[in-house]
Amino acid sequence: MLKFMRKHAGSLVIKFLLVVIIIVFVLWGAGNFGKREGIEAAVINDEPVTMEEFNSVYNRTVEYYRQSYKDRLDDDMIRQLKLKQKAMDSLVDEKIILHEAIKLNFKVSDMELEQSILQFDAFKTNGKFNKKAYINILKRYRMTPESFEQSQKEMLLTRKLRNFITDSFKVSDDEALQWYNWNKAKIKIDYVMIEPKNYKDINPSDDELKTWFESKRANYKTDPEVKAKYVRFDSDIYKKDVEIKDDEIKDYYDTHLAEFTKEKTVSARHILFKTSSDMKDEEKEEKRKKALEIMELANKGDDFAELAKKHSEGPSAKKGGDLGEFKRNAMVKPFADKAFSMKPGEVSEPVETSFGWHIIKVEKINEETVTSLEDAKASINEKLTKEKTKVIASEKADDFLSIALDQSSIEKAATQEKIEIKTTDFFSRRDSIKDVKNSSKFSSVAFGLSKDQISNVEDLNDAYYIIEVIDTLESKPAEFDGVKQKVKNDYIKEKQDEKAKQDADALMAAIKKGALPEEEAKKYNAELKTTAFFDRSGSIPDIGYDRGLSETAFTLSKAKPVPEKTAKGSKGYFYIRLNEKKLPESKEFDKEKEGTKEQLLRLKRANTFEKWLTQAREKSHVQILIDLDN
């Protein structure tokens, strides 16, 4: 163990989740810590990669994507997204970068290592390094100080290599301007969209489905399943051990007074006349004049709600402009400042915001109120009791986990501690698990474990859990009858896509021969539309966020206003034509020049490092020993 551990040792134990270590895990994989054993998943430059290392990175990759896709991320989607391949690519890159750093003779001194570890606040007590906290936290993640320090060395080595490759770059004003204009350019397009979902006359027979299924059989597999034992530490059972004193309640009330204060709110209606940054000043002035006219009608006694239904261009128009009750920070500042300065029944002059011109009518003002200590006492008692019982449950779970790890079995630990242990049936990632409220999180943890591996203490909201996987079932080829409905859905989706593409290609061919787009579109129950202006990174008006379609659209120019072939978008197939393109004004660049240069510098560095990594991959020897397609 390094001498700095002795030098900075403290006295108290830290008992909380180490976020920084989790980040290290995400970037490097738990397989970097401790002894590596098991079947080899790959060999990279003569260094073996174990299945344990690969599974660690793979499971975290799945969990990362689950944050976006939620319950939709089933095993089929995992295969479609090629998450096994992504995990392996990440692991291969990690090994190659480290290999090259060592080959180029980069080194990390003990002082550099020491300083990097001393930056971890979780290892400190009262600002000083705490040896006991350090060891306990690493133990919880099944690491030794030596293995953690080795991992830190590897991270510092790769950082040095990256800096060596990228630190010499600079960005000139001309480069920044060109990139700014490219990045901030806006276009609008004419388009005809042919949507696959509109082709509803596809009714395959069972024989057609079976034939198609046989040609796609490799795509249909049963879900992998696991079976687990677990113990549960519910904080509610420790309520009898907690007593909340009156002075604790008063102290909480005094220090959290905002919780018991209900802000002033306003109930109002509004009429909106939209404007945008693309509008000319004369157009904005016309909108303001229109707003003044409607304001005068409202002040003369016309029903405000009816005026809103007839004239407002906002989403609340159908409700007579009703915005309901809102707090000051719920509205943009100019709107809120005006609304909160008005009296009930008053109608404002036009107020300008980034959305346009608003006429506001305040209907009710709800003044700020404060709940008294006496009235708040019961809720504070409940809150403090819950907090204390959670701490007790967490500590009990931590103590149990230490025993289970020593015994290498939660069953033995449960017998010793006389704690109830439960066993699940086999379940897949998408199944609900009996007696477990948060099945999704439970599954995520369980599928991240190897057989006979014990989890950390997991907070599943209703209680703390410790889980041990006791058996696994691998996925296997599915039989037709078991996936018939999915096969039918997939078949129909494929045929709809084929028909949409055929019609879109035919439409485009006709237009190239001289047919009018608006007339040709009618043959396919579609119409020629024009978007508002949009930029490269934003959503396409009336279509939505579609990166592929946007990229195609931004390749167009006056010289080449139409792409060579039909554009594929997330909603279907498109005929598109450039309508107009505009660059940002020079004064906009002047305001954002420094930020643009910094952004472009980061981009250049990232691209350069990626090019270097590509070359390093090409000269590296990589042998993958597992099937990444299933």
Steps between C-alpha positions, in 0.01 A plus 500: 500500500634843417659707773254788448225283652684500830586867471137615450314246713194626699258341748134493387320257262323633191179310428363622172506421129824594327384674184848554368579130519183428306627735230830313501304176465306637202814613323724207581289203608521312826726243336794739540491456876642197672603166363360413155379149459268310268441416137663730248271726296774651285874538459630850430867544418571169677311611813202280589162657583287283730126447473473665842657818361279492191180432695579787733524748213207343311262518797584862560446573130153343525423703810611821327261438210223404743507855633379617157279213384356397842282188480517496119857370521431128472736234369387553139589868519829419670586282199382764251711768670798260496582579862733200530701636209500849651623364833777301333603800287527708817709236673727455196557878479585515869762225467653648184531848650667363812730280291612798290554720807731239652678443168572875473653482847254728677528465877305603807696593810396412855443873562263530201312191613479631854360835389237336279370281783505786750248680277232240584282680757339172600830386653519807724374583847506866599710570192769241581570164341346219705668161472214308657243660270723427201532129581132457595369661183734299277404184688136568429583500129720192546822684425833515674689829535774354278261412217321836524832685489605296195179601326562865584848469350353363179251786478775758554714332233224521240430861594867584440488331162184686396649834609824425314309438176255792522649785707684674212184604312383858453197655327521819292222758472445404134464130590256589774293719267480232231397239753251735666334574166491129416363406840249786535369506144124456468294358217143428413396224266206394288413136556262217428492226764394144421429322829522119525231490769239609245526167312241298687401237240768244591346174622751213483390137529654265757697328223647832387595581859659160556706531182610850596574386857730225374699756301531720810520229766830633639319820604258318731631367828359444844605751763782403737371435852645495849390369837604678818493497876469827686459657840304820557552769764181705528547823697140487631578211735744721691243768592476359852869577544461870415383786718481854364530772764318834493825698471595295189165588345541870579857501371386340172214751469730799559761381251253393228247780520471513120336155506215643706460816299255503213612757245279773369324383183287661233214357295481664158405478135696634205474565128820437306608646166805298398824649376836341421863602452452448124232769477572842364444800729199611296334160550558517875351848509190374320460234768529764773236718336266203477556432868410861583175469304396187690602659833263790428216256429566324831504832689168595338339190649537226237534156661875434539465122468311533172755747367775250587322216321461714189834686486766331718778313320609313813420140605258623768271665242251211506463548876433870465863583578472344846845444655368382835686579822876554466804610699719791397788277379265292284478779243761694303611810690323780307171309517540414870607854597187643343254236621622520861467880501134502390171492689217249449287590195769724351601466132860582408644689209690275254801338668786378280681173574703257289168339399337818373254763625271408791186662636451381858186496713553416867202317649620417852795570730595242763724662761793323666412284802715330766400177677548535877736277700203340674331412171827377349603287799341174382652513149844592638483212748415262216782633281767482771382152603530382142849648467622336820348162423663508154838559662442205735386276212802604294740425786334162565531416130867607495576280801319207343686544170836477679393170656362369167824585319704326772273194472482526115127438535204712603317179601764412757504858625120505526502178700766638733321833547150346505380718212235389250638414158282484189550320170357620167378287212699527178438844347609701193582868486142586401320287762334622817647328806264380769519698830747751349356846433785632289542204265687706240778602739513153658541344153764751403705409807446125461596494131817686591613212722668175413373174644565482878604867506360719779385854427581814696228646720240628252243766584185401308295783655273276708793335684868407484573172320797266477471260208683182403449332162473126552422375149485622139330395176660613175290620208423240232333499157126563531229282345254658257191449717664677792579815301228491236353842582841665505587335169177632351568853626855492366386362164235770459747772602753380242241486222362843591851640480559337162175640358569848635847502344367378166239774488744768615749396234224506237388846616854635477559347158181665370603838640842470333320445170307824547194412709388764752579384857168626639304310234710183514471488881120470480535163325646364824258674739776741597562871449784741431586698814760760598673506836594807701873569537700247703866444582720189489454399861135588548167341432355531149170693526194273455725195459693480826857418592644297213878512478528299178247710312655821633848392387367430150319834487815692593692352206268687262584829331372734230706306248367168628161563667382136491692189617586222258258255659210479741592605855439249781364648821381358829136545396531377145639593158530856374524698182673820616602821325696797638273800534729757664827516693634781718820558697519670840579870513860601574399679822374167637842346442672793673299429816578128496850499350693391810251229590502381140879478496500295820229268363683453170828435684335221702355357180835509318669328792233231518514438124880486503505254785240285325714498182803401705297225671380370162861467384595332830215251454620416148848407617382314811436128516142443621345155525136477613420158649127534570187543288394866515191461280287301745 
